[in-house]
Amino acid sequence: TTLLWWLREELHLTGQKIGCGELGCGACSTIEIIGSERRAINACGRLLVACDGGCFITVEGLGSAKNGFSVEQLALADNNGSQCGYCSSGWVVAMHAIKRKKLKGADLEKAFDGNICRCTGYAPIIKAIKQLQDIE
């Protein structure tokens, strides 16, 4: 059993999507907290047994319509970085995980190598990421 399956089927946290199932698209991204570091992981490839004692944040934990949207969610929406929305949660989680690193240029874009969007195109997503880096 994977972390993704457990989040979706047992906890009913369905923000993380089932994309490729092979660690390649980022739709299943979830934040793992280790010490003070937050990093995006692919929940489809993380065995649940390896998560024992771990601390994780899903996209639902970052923000919602009911509790207020996160700065990452707002930046993606404000820059039209979502079309069908399937990949959006993965982008939001990845944005949250790297925002404290203050990356620029090619390093910033490389940090998102594991995220794929098949609809929007990357220009508005990258614009949202760069906007977030400027406001934090």
Phi, psi and omega in degrees: 000137180261164175301319180300313180300314183296316179300314185283314188270326182265318182263350180059035174262095190259013177296324175284129186259157173268107181257256184278333183071012184230024176069022188245350188246338179084358181295337182263009186305137179222149180269130172252132179255123176233109185064237178261000182268139174243128179224147179277132176236159175271109183292340180289340182252358181266116177293139183301322180299333179280355182264356182304123180083359181278166178237126186227148175236130176265172178299329177296330179283346179276325181173162180202169177298323182288318186255001183099138182279151177285165178297328178292315178298317180294319180297318179296316180292315182297333182258014180055041182272016180220133176245286178280334176091353185298320183270351189303319181297323178295320177295317181298314179298315180296320178299316180296319184294329184257354190298333180281349184279345177053049178280154180226159173054228184296327179296322178294313180295323180296330180297343182250020180304332183273006181248134181237139172234127181260355186247302193288324194090159190272342185304310180290332178290313178298322177300317178296319179297314181293324177297318180297319179296326181285330185269343182277000000 
